[in-house]
Structure formats: structure tokens, C-alpha cells
Amino acid sequence: MEKWDLYDKNRKKLNKVVLRGEKLKKNEFHLVVNGWIKNEKNEFLITQRAPNKSFAYMWECTGGSAQSGETSLDAIAREIKEELNIKIDKTKARLFNSALRFFKDCPDILDVWIILDNTPIEKIKIQKDEVMNVKWATKQEILDLYNQGKFEANIFFEEVLNSL
């Protein structure tokens, strides 16, 4: 079972760990990370969710929940390694922005990272129970997928794309 550290709304770590799926109390948040992997051509590496996942077949950037004891950067590095078998250079990652999100029973702190990486598609090995497809996409290709209802956007979607 996945364990999460909890934080207050000011991102102060609480002395509390919960199991994934447990209902959180008022002013308890878990840490979620999202990584926009960008190459030197200003393309983003996007993934298509596996059929067994919620939001099946939707395109997105890699992400997930931080596990107990992980920093935000450690969490996004682990998620990218697990889902894409890419070991990122943490010195080429920068925190783009953070936000509190108030989902019912499971509020979180979302950290959005931009990571510079040029791994060729043929070197990527996807985790099949999480990801069914992967590709490098331009800003316009991502916007087209979004406008077709095929891209799962987070709160900083437009800001990230406009940073190209």
C-alpha cells in the first residue's frame, strides 16, 4: 500500500502518514507532482493513459503522488523512472508552480515541474499498466488534443504551454 505524508495548507509537513485512499481531514493535503518533460526542440513528452486507468486513453504529462519520505523532486523523478524508464538529471528540473487543490476527501498540493530531457522515443520503455503510448508533441499538437477532449490538463496547463 502506498503511504503519503500529509501537509497543511501552508505546506508545513504534519506528523501524519496515511494510506492511499484514506479520507483526509480538513486542512490535510497530500503532495502530487506533474512533470512536463521538454526537449531541445521545444516539444513535450506526453503519455497516453492505459485502458485500465481512470481517464483511460487520455493524453497527459507524467505525474503521481509523492510517497512518504519523498521530496517533490524525488517524487517526479521516481514517477518518470517508473512510467517511462527515464532517469532524469535533477539539475535540469525546475519547479514551475504549485497550487492547493480541494478535491472532495483528497485535497492536494500540486507541484508542476519542467524537466529538460532529450531521450529518444525508441529508448523509452513504458510501464504498461500505467501508460499505453508515448510521443514528443509540439504546443499545437497538445492544444489540438486538448480541444478534441483528449488531453488531461492541470491547473497550469496554459501557463506551461505559453512558456515555450
Buried (B, 14 or more C-beta within 10 A) or exposed (E): EEBBBBBEEEEEEBEEBBEEEBEBEEEBBBBBBBBBBBBEEEBBBBBBBBEEBEEEEBBBBBBBBBBBEBEBBBBBBBBBBBBBEBEBEEEEBEEBBBEBEEEEEBBBBBBBBBBBBEBEEEEBEBBEEBBBEBBBBBBEBBBEBBEEEBBBBBBBBEEBBEEE
